Amino acid sequence: MRRRLPAVALAFGIVLALLAATPALAAGYRYWSFWDGSAGGGWAYATQGPSMARPADGAVQGFRFSVSKDAAAQAAQPRAAADFETVCGATAPTEGSKRVALVIDFGVPADAPAGDTPPDAAPRTACAQVAPEATTAEALASVAKPLRYNSAALLCAISGYPKQGCGEQVADAGAGTEAPAPSAAPDSGGGPSAGLLAGIAAVAALAAAGVWQSRRRTR
């Protein structure tokens, strides 16, 4: 009977850890999500942050500010097509540089922080002409200053919007009730995943403790 107790405790602990992580996963975050342009003008949630991504000449990169769920399938996409020719067609290629089409969607007023307003109602586009090795963050900085980052290198503002805040958690997406949340890891891709990472870490810690306890009792 005693040998079964660690396994029961471990299973109970895992359930508690997953339940603790669930509210964070269900909540939304007010943040700038990052997107890669895909074939046919669509968008794919970026798998790395703009400070790590090094797009090739002819690439399209998108940014969207919104209150979105912490999942790629539920995040709000830029409201303009990922069309390189539309954005950069009039910019002639030059030797020693690359062209990156940028779509910057400041979102809708309902998603804006209190006291702030999106600077543009429609998505803004720009053709960044930068060095071949430049990152997306460098391309963005060349056309949409000022940018603001937090201490964890999370992109907080583009062209000064929003004035304050950075990836804050919203208890109920769209409800406007905010709850504090830890900042996302730098260059973690399209946006925050703090709740998921915390849940996985808790489960891993409980599993390791359970194995150690079981081995100790069998000695």
C-alpha positions in Angstrom: 0.0 0.0 0.0 2.8 2.4 0.9 4.5 1.9 -2.5 1.3 3.0 -4.2 1.1 6.3 -2.4 3.9 8.1 -4.4 2.2 7.2 -7.6 -1.2 8.4 -6.4 0.4 11.6 -5.1 2.2 12.1 -8.4 -1.0 11.7 -10.4 -2.9 14.1 -8.2 -0.1 16.6 -8.4 0.0 16.5 -12.2 -3.8 17.1 -12.3 -3.4 20.1 -10.0 -0.5 21.5 -12.2 -2.5 21.2 -15.3 -5.5 22.8 -13.7 -3.3 25.7 -12.5 -2.0 26.2 -16.1 -5.5 26.2 -17.6 -6.6 29.7 -16.7 -3.5 31.2 -18.3 -4.1 29.2 -21.5 -7.7 30.2 -21.6 -6.9 33.9 -21.1 -5.9 36.4 -23.8 -2.8 38.6 -24.0 -2.6 42.1 -25.4 0.5 42.0 -27.5 2.1 42.4 -30.9 2.0 39.0 -32.7 4.5 38.2 -35.4 3.7 36.5 -38.7 5.4 35.0 -41.8 3.8 35.6 -45.1 2.8 32.4 -46.9 1.8 31.3 -50.4 -1.4 32.9 -51.7 -1.2 36.0 -49.5 -1.9 34.1 -46.2 -0.2 34.2 -42.9 1.6 31.7 -40.7 2.3 32.2 -37.0 6.0 32.8 -36.7 8.1 30.1 -35.0 10.8 32.5 -33.9 10.9 36.1 -32.8 11.7 39.1 -35.0 15.1 39.5 -33.5 16.1 36.0 -34.6 14.3 35.8 -38.0 16.5 36.7 -41.0 14.0 36.9 -44.0 15.3 36.5 -47.5 14.8 39.0 -50.3 11.1 38.9 -51.3 9.8 37.9 -47.9 6.7 39.3 -46.3 6.5 39.7 -42.5 3.4 40.8 -40.6 2.7 42.3 -37.1 -0.7 42.5 -35.5 -1.7 44.2 -32.2 -4.7 42.7 -30.5 -6.0 40.8 -27.5 -5.5 37.2 -28.7 -5.6 33.8 -27.2 -2.2 32.2 -26.3 -2.3 29.9 -29.3 -1.3 30.3 -32.9 -4.7 29.0 -34.2 -6.5 31.6 -32.2 -4.3 34.6 -32.6 -5.5 37.6 -34.7 -3.8 37.8 -38.0 -2.9 41.0 -39.9 -5.9 42.2 -41.9 -4.0 42.8 -45.1 -2.8 40.1 -47.5 0.9 39.0 -47.5 1.5 40.4 -51.0 5.1 41.3 -51.7 4.4 42.9 -55.1 1.8 45.2 -53.6 4.2 46.4 -50.9 7.6 46.3 -52.6 6.7 46.2 -56.3 7.7 49.8 -56.9 11.0 49.4 -55.0 13.8 48.4 -57.3 16.3 45.8 -56.0 19.8 47.0 -55.4 23.0 45.2 -55.1 24.1 44.5 -51.5 20.6 44.8 -50.0 17.3 42.9 -49.7 13.7 44.0 -49.8 11.4 42.9 -47.0 7.7 43.7 -47.2 6.2 44.6 -43.9 2.5 44.7 -42.9 1.9 46.5 -39.6 -1.7 46.2 -38.3 -2.3 48.4 -35.2 -5.6 46.6 -34.6 -9.0 47.9 -33.5 -9.9 50.4 -30.8 -11.6 47.6 -28.7 -8.2 46.0 -28.2 -6.3 49.2 -27.3 -5.1 49.8 -23.8 -7.2 52.2 -21.7 -6.5 55.8 -22.8 -4.8 54.8 -26.1 -6.0 54.6 -29.7 -4.5 52.8 -32.7 -2.7 55.3 -34.9 -4.0 53.9 -38.1 -7.4 52.3 -38.7 -6.1 50.2 -41.6 -2.9 48.1 -41.7 0.2 50.1 -42.7 2.6 48.7 -45.2 6.3 49.5 -45.9 9.1 48.1 -48.0 12.3 47.9 -45.9 15.5 47.8 -47.9 18.2 46.5 -45.6 21.4 44.6 -45.5 21.3 40.9 -46.6 22.0 39.6 -43.1 19.5 42.0 -41.4 16.8 40.5 -39.0 13.1 41.3 -39.2 13.6 43.5 -36.1 16.2 45.6 -38.0 13.9 45.8 -41.0 11.0 47.0 -38.8 13.2 49.5 -37.1 14.2 51.0 -40.5 10.6 51.9 -41.3 8.5 52.0 -38.1 10.4 53.8 -35.3 10.1 54.3 -32.4 10.1 50.6 -31.2 9.9 49.7 -27.6 11.0 46.5 -26.0 10.8 45.2 -22.4 13.7 43.8 -20.3 13.1 40.3 -21.7 13.4 41.7 -25.3 9.7 41.3 -26.0 8.5 43.7 -28.7 6.1 46.1 -26.8 5.4 48.9 -29.2 5.7 49.8 -32.9 5.7 53.4 -34.0 5.2 54.3 -30.4 2.0 52.2 -30.1 0.9 51.4 -27.5 2.3 54.0 -25.2 2.4 51.7 -22.2 2.1 48.0 -21.4 3.7 44.9 -22.8 2.1 41.6 -23.3 -0.2 41.9 -20.3 -2.7 39.1 -19.7 -6.4 39.8 -20.0 -8.5 37.6 -17.7 -11.2 37.2 -20.3 -10.3 38.0 -23.8 -12.2 41.0 -24.9 -13.6 41.7 -21.4 -11.0 44.3 -20.7 -10.2 43.0 -17.2 -6.5 42.7 -16.8 -4.5 40.4 -14.6 -0.7 40.5 -14.2 1.3 37.8 -16.0 5.0 37.1 -16.4 6.6 38.5 -19.6 7.1 36.1 -22.5 10.6 34.8 -23.2 12.5 36.8 -25.8 12.2 35.6 -29.4 9.7 32.9 -28.4 7.9 33.3 -31.7 4.6 35.0 -32.4 3.6 35.8 -28.8 3.5 34.8 -25.1 3.3 31.2 -23.9 4.0 31.7 -20.1 1.0 29.6 -18.9 1.9 26.6 -21.1 5.6 26.7 -20.1 4.7 27.0 -16.4 2.3 24.0 -16.6 4.9 21.9 -18.3 7.6 22.9 -15.8 5.4 22.0 -12.9 4.5 18.6 -14.3 8.1 17.8 -15.0 9.1 18.8 -11.5 6.4 16.6 -9.9 7.3 13.7 -12.1 11.0 13.9 -11.1 10.0 14.1 -7.4 7.7 11.1 -7.7 10.4 8.9 -9.4 13.0 9.9 -6.8 10.6 9.1 -3.9 9.7 5.7 -5.4 13.3 4.7 -5.9 14.1 5.8 -2.3 11.3 3.6 -0.9 12.3 0.5 -2.8 15.9 0.6 -1.5 
